[in-house]
Amino acid sequence: MKIHDTLAAKKKDFAPGNAARIFLCGPTVYDYSHVGHARMLLFYDMVTRYLRFLGTEVKVIVNITDIDPKIFARAKAEGTAPEELATSYIGELLHDTAVLGIDGFAFARVSDHVQTARVLARRLLDEGKAYSASGNVYLDAKSAGFGRLSKMTEKELADCRLDIAPGKRSPFDVLLWSTGEDFGISFSDSVLGNGIPWWHMQDTSVAMAHFGGRYDMHGGADELVYPHHESHLAQLSALTSEKEPVKLWTHVGLVYVKGKKMGKSLGNTVAIRELLQNHSANALRLYLYSTHYGKRLDFAENELAKCAELDNAISGAADKKDKVAYMKKFMQKLDDDFDTQGAIKVMLEAARAGAGTREMAGILGLRY
């Protein structure tokens, strides 16, 4: 099996063996989940199903960001507590994933891992890999190889400074613990100060708590490569003392609507539940899988509607066992960087030939 690795900037051999651990960057919960979230989650659902089909025991952790200024702002506007707002939308997310047929993911709230973040930040301070400045705590990121994932030059990194604040020794240094932001919540700490673990550190805390910072695959939207995943890699490297604690960095292309990125901040999102009022979960899966996961997807509901016909064509053969020849071709497609578009063509070819598609449909998460 070959999968494109963002860090290596090429396809790499991937042989998970008997067990695989996957970490996914999930959504920030201050609104309903949209098609962009569905694309990411459904892709890794398919990956998980395929690995399990191959005999691999897979553990998937999806971190949920429930400490964030956007949550605080929405809660303040609605006159509710940030924790209550986040909990409500986590429930809605879990409802959507259940309707989509996503199974076997463990969802982890970053707010449940604040103590881990404290311990890790203190440890980095004690080891001299982090420092305090103007009330905040920063990772000395240059020593951790900052810039490797995004392939940005030092000049490009300097031009895209992150976490701008007084006292930083280098523009590359990563904020671990912040005492100056109003998130509607703070945690007291005698060493770090009263504050919150910063976004990048929140995810790293979840990865350290569940996987010890070492795992097989990291996944998320490609807009997270810089600065989020770049910072995450730097933190993991510092904490594990390993240059490559994660075997594969995989990224899913963004969803666009009329030439603009679909996003909550732009107000052009299409909620998962809104789509499922008029389209089946099977049709949505087939539609999203019809574009390679690494490419951007220009959302068009009329194209989604056409996938109902494709679903019907496949369903007629879904109760029959797959023929070896078609199954082999199907697996060859998925083994080549998860070519779901090619895999769907093999399924359709099998269905039209009167052959079975039961196992292939199961790997893609299609339910009949």
N, C-alpha and C positions, 0 to 999 in steps of 0.2 A: 504494500500500500504506500502510495506517495501523496504527501499533503504539502501544500505551500506553507512555508514558515516565514513569517514576516521578519524575524531576526536574521535568518540566513538569506532572505530575499530570493528564495528558490524552493522548488519542491524537494522535500526530504523523505527518506524512507521512514516509515512509522510502523513499528511492530510492538503493539501494546502487550502481547503475551496474555497471561491469565488475568491480569488486573490493570485497570486504567483509571486515573484520577483527572477529572476535568473541572476547571474553575471558570465560571462565566460571570461577566460583569452585567448585572441586571439593571433594571430601571430605577430612577429616582421616583418615589411614589407620592406624587402630588396631583395626579390626574389619572384618567383611564388609560390603559395601555393601547398603543396604536399599531398599525401595520408594520412599522419599523421594528418594534419590539417582537412582533409575531415572526417576522422574517428571521431574526437572530435566534429566537428560542426554538422555532420549528427546525431550523437547520441543525442545531445541536441535538435536538430530539432525534432526528434522522441519524446523525452520527452515532449517538448512543445506541439506538436500535440496531444499527449495522454491526457495531462492535460486539454487542450482546449476541447477535446472530452468529458471529464468528467464534463465540465461546468465551469472550472476555467479560469479566465482572467489572462493571463500570460504576464509579461513584461520581456524581455530578453535584457540585455546590454552586448555587446561584446567589450571589450577594445582592441584597436589596438595600439601596441607599435610603435610609429613613432619618438621616441627620443632614439637613441641607438648607441653605437660605431660601430656596424656592418653596420648600415645604413650610417654613416659618412665615413667609410672605403670604402664601395662600391661606394658611390657618388664621393669620391675623385678619385678613380681609373677610373671612367667613365667621370670625368670632369664635373659633374653636381652638383647642390645644393642638400643637404640632404633632404630639404623639397620637392623638385621636385621629387626626387627618391621615397620618401615615398608615395607621392600623386599618383604617377604612379602605384605603386604596390598595393595600396589600391583599385584603380580602377580595377586592374586585379583580386583582391580577390573578389570584389563585383560581377564581371562578373562570376567568377567560382561558387560562391554561388547561383547566379540566375540560372545558367545552371543546377546545382544540385537540384534545386527546394526548396532551403532553404528560408523560408518565415517568416516574422514577427520578425526578429532580428533588434535591433538598434545598430549600430556600432559607437563607441566613440573613437576619437583620443586622446591619452594622451596629445598631444601638445595643445589641446583646454582646458586642465584642469590644466595648470601650475599655474594660479592665485589661484586656489583652493589649490594646493599643498603648495604654499607660506603661505596662511592663516592658513592651518592646522599645518605646521611646526612651525610657530610662536606661535600658540596656545599651542602646546606641550611644547615649550620653556617656555612660560609664566606660564604654570601649573606645571613646574618642572619635567615633564615627559621626557624631552629631554635636551640635553646639546650641547654646541659648543666645538669643539676641532680641532686644526690645520686647521681652516677654514671650516670644515665640521660640519654638525648637525646630531646628533645621538639620536635615541630613547633608553631610558633605558629599554631594552627589558625584563630583568629578572623580573622586577616588573609587566610586562604585561603577564607573564606566558609563556615565550618563550620556545619552545620544546614540547609543548603539542600535536601539530598536527603530527609531525614526529615520536613521541615516542622515540626520541633519549635521551640518558643519558647525563649528564653534561660532562662526559669525551668524549663521541662521538661528542657532539657539539663543545667542545674545539678543538678536532682533525680536525673538519671541519669548521674552522674559516671562517667567511664571512666578506667581506668588510674590509680587513686588511688595517689598516692605523694608523699612529702615533696619540696618544692622546686618543684612545678608552679606556674607563674605564673597559670594559668587552668584551671578545670575542663574547658574545651573542648580543651585542648592534647593532641595525639596522641603517644603513646609510639612512638618510632622504633627505639630501640636500648636493650635492657634488660641491666643487669649484675647484677640482684638476684634473678633467677629460676633455679631449678634444673630445667633441661630435660634433664639427663643429657648435655649437650653445650654447648660454648661456643667462641667464636672470638676469638682475640686480635687486638687493634687498639690501636695506640699512641695514637690520638686518641680513639676512642670508648670504649675500655676492653674488658676481656674480657667478652663477653656474646653475645647473639643478637639478630638483627633481630626486632622484635615482629611479631605476626600481621599487622597491617594493612600494615606495611612489606614483609613477605615477598611479599604479592600484588602490591604496587606495583612491586617489583623485577622480578617476572616480566613485568608489563605494560610496563615501561620497556625491558626487555631485548629483548622480541620486537616491540613495537609503537611504541616511542618515547613511550609514554604517551598516544598519540592513536589512537583506533579508533572503529569504528562502533557496536558494541553490547556492553554489559556485562550478563552474566546470572548468576543465582544464585537461591537460595531467598529468599523475602521476609523471613525472619527475620534476614537479613544486612543489611537496609537500615541499621539502626542497631545498633551503632556501626561495623560493619565497612566497609560501602560508603560511609558518610558520611566515615569517616576516609580511605578509599582515594581518594575524590574530592578531599578537601582536599589530600592528598599530591600527586596528579596535577596539580592546579591550581597548587600551589607549584612543582613541578618543570618544568612546561611553560609557566608564566606565562599560562595560558589558563583562563578561567572555566569553559568547558564543553569539556574535551578529549575527552569521550566523547559521541557523538551521541545514543545511546539507552541508558537504564537500564531493563532489563526484569527482572521478578521473578516467580518461580513460586510458587504457593501451597503451603503445607505439607500433608503427609499426616497425618491423624489416625486413631487407633484407639480406638474406644469413648470418644470425646470428649476424648482426650488426644493431644497432639502425638507423632507417632512419632519416637523419638530413642534413641540409644545410651545416653544417661545415664539414661533412664527404663526401659530394659530391655524395651521393647515393640516392638522392631523386627521386621520380617519381611524376612529376607534375600532378595535377588534370586534366588540359586541355589535357595533353598528353594521359592519360588513356581514356578520353572521345572521343578521335578520333576513338577508336576501340571498345569501350564498352559503353553501355547505362548507364544513371544515375541510372535507376532502378537496373541494374545488380550490379553496384557498391554499392548501398545501401544494397542489399540482401547479397552481399559478406561480407561487413563490419559488418552487423548485425548477421552473422552466427557464430561469435565468441563473447562471453560475453564481454561487454564493459570494464570490469575491468581487463581482461587478455591481455597479449601481443598478437599481431597478426603478424605472420610470412607471409609477403606478397608473394603471388605466383600468377602471372598473369594467369596461366593455370586454377587455381581454380576460379578466377574471371570470366573467359570465360565460365565455366560450369554454372554460375548463370544465363546466358541468357536462358538456358533451363528451369530453375526454374521460371524465369520471365514469360516465355511463358505459363507455366502450370497454373500460377496464373491469368494471363491476361484473360484467357477464362471465368473466373467466376467473373471478376471485375465489370461487368455491372449489376450484380444481388445483391439484398439486402442480407446481411448476415443473416444466421439462428441463432436464439437465443442461441442454444446449443453450436455452434462453437464460437460465439462471447464471450460467458461466459468463455470458456476455453482459448481463446486468451487473454482476460483481466486478467485472473488468472496468466498467464505467465508474463505479463508486471507488474502486481502488486507485483511479487516476484523479486524485484531488476532488473526490466527491462530485463527479460529473452527473448531477441529477437530471439535467436536461437529456443527456444521452441515455440514462437509465430509464427515463419515462418512455423514450422512443422504443427501447427494447420491450418494455411492458406492453406497449400498444401493438407492437409487431407480434408478440406472443398471443395477445388477446384476439387479434384478427386472424391468426392462424389456428385458432381453436385450442391453443395450449393454455395451461393454468398460469395464474399470476398471484396465487395466495401468499407465498412467502415474500415475493417482491413487494406486494402491496403492504404487507406487515412491516417491512423495513422502512418504507416511506411513511408509515403511520396512517395509511388509508384504512378506514373502517367500513366494512360491508356486512 
